[in-house]
Structures are given as structure tokens and as C-alpha cells.
Amino acid sequence: MAGSPHTGLRRLLGALSNSAAGLHAAWKNEEAFRQELLLAIVLFPTAFWLGENSVQIALLLLSVLIVLIVELLNTCVEATIDRIGHEYHELSKRAKDIGSAAVGVSLATLLVVWGLVAYARFFE
């Protein structure tokens, strides 16, 4: 928060606490986040098996993390729009649709990265 008197380690611990609360809220309230996190739990160890070098492993892991990050940001957009009001408004729909599109693009990126690494491992 603006003007917070906390600095250094206290500020870091507060930020970590807020992050943990955000992850908990996303897990509790967002089915899509739960599904993507469960997918991440499966894909993370798989990345170490599929990737043939540290660059491939990093790309595989980062593509999974990007999906989680974008889902969290999309959840923020949706929560903010819902906080403003539940009545229909074209700009609210547009914001939610664009957030959803961002999640879709991140999932497509994951598929491309994983597909290319799998292709390189098994067919080259």
C-alpha cells in the first residue's frame, strides 16, 4: 500500500504474505486456476524428463508459469469488473473477453513450446 511504513525485511514478509493470500484466494475461488495449477504439478517434473538441456527445460517451465501468471491477472480483471457492477456493459464484456483471450494465447504458447520440444526430442 502507498505510504506503508514497512521497509526491508518487514516489507518483504508482508509482500510474501499478500502473495500467499492471493494464491489461496485463486485456488479457493477459481476453477480454471485450480485446473491449470494441477496441470503445472504434472508438467513441471515432466519438463525435466522431456527437456534435453537447460534451455529447453527453462522454456518448458516458463511456458507453464506464463499460463498461471496470465490466469491470475485475468482473475484480477474479472474481480475488478465484478466489483464495479454486475449489470451488462460493453466495456466490461470487452475487458473480460480480452483477459480470456490472453489466457488462450498463453495456453497456445504452452502447446507450441511443448510440441516443439517434444518434436525435437522424438523426431530429430
SVG drawing of the C-alpha trace seen along z (x, -y; Angstrom):
<svg xmlns="http://www.w3.org/2000/svg" viewBox="-27 -8 49 48">
<polyline fill="none" stroke="black" stroke-width="0.4" points="0.0,0.0 1.1,-3.5 2.7,-5.2 3.4,-1.9 5.9,-2.5 7.4,1.0 10.7,1.3 13.3,4.0 12.5,7.5 9.2,6.4 8.0,5.2 9.2,8.4 7.4,10.6 4.3,8.5 4.5,8.9 5.0,12.7 2.0,12.9 -0.1,11.0 1.1,13.2 0.2,16.3 -3.2,14.9 -3.7,14.2 -2.7,17.7 -5.1,19.1 -7.9,16.9 -7.3,18.0 -7.2,21.7 -10.4,21.4 -12.5,19.3 -11.2,20.0 -11.8,23.4 -9.6,22.6 -6.7,21.7 -7.1,25.0 -7.1,26.9 -4.0,25.1 -2.2,25.5 -2.8,29.2 -1.6,29.3 1.5,27.4 2.1,30.0 2.2,32.7 4.1,30.7 6.9,29.4 8.5,32.8 7.8,33.8 9.8,30.8 12.9,32.3 12.3,35.6 11.4,34.1 13.9,31.2 17.3,32.3 19.2,29.3 18.7,26.4 17.4,24.1 14.6,26.5 13.8,27.2 13.6,23.5 11.3,22.9 9.0,25.7 8.8,24.4 8.4,20.8 5.5,21.6 3.7,23.3 4.4,20.3 3.2,17.9 -0.2,19.6 -0.5,19.4 0.5,15.7 -1.9,14.7 -4.7,16.7 -4.1,14.7 -4.1,11.4 -7.3,12.4 -8.8,13.2 -7.9,9.7 -9.6,8.1 -12.7,10.2 -12.9,9.5 -12.4,5.7 -15.2,5.7 -17.5,7.6 -16.7,5.2 -17.8,2.3 -21.1,3.9 -22.9,6.9 -25.0,5.0 -24.1,5.6 -21.7,3.1 -19.9,3.5 -16.6,2.3 -16.9,4.8 -17.5,7.6 -14.6,6.4 -12.2,6.4 -13.3,9.9 -13.1,11.2 -9.6,9.8 -8.5,11.3 -9.8,14.6 -8.1,14.2 -4.8,13.6 -5.3,16.9 -6.0,18.6 -2.8,17.2 -0.8,18.3 -2.2,21.8 -1.4,21.8 2.1,20.7 2.4,23.6 1.2,26.1 3.7,24.7 6.7,24.8 5.9,28.3 5.1,29.5 8.4,28.2 10.5,29.6 8.7,33.0 9.2,32.9 13.0,32.1 13.3,34.9 11.5,37.7 11.7,36.9 15.0,35.2"/>
</svg>
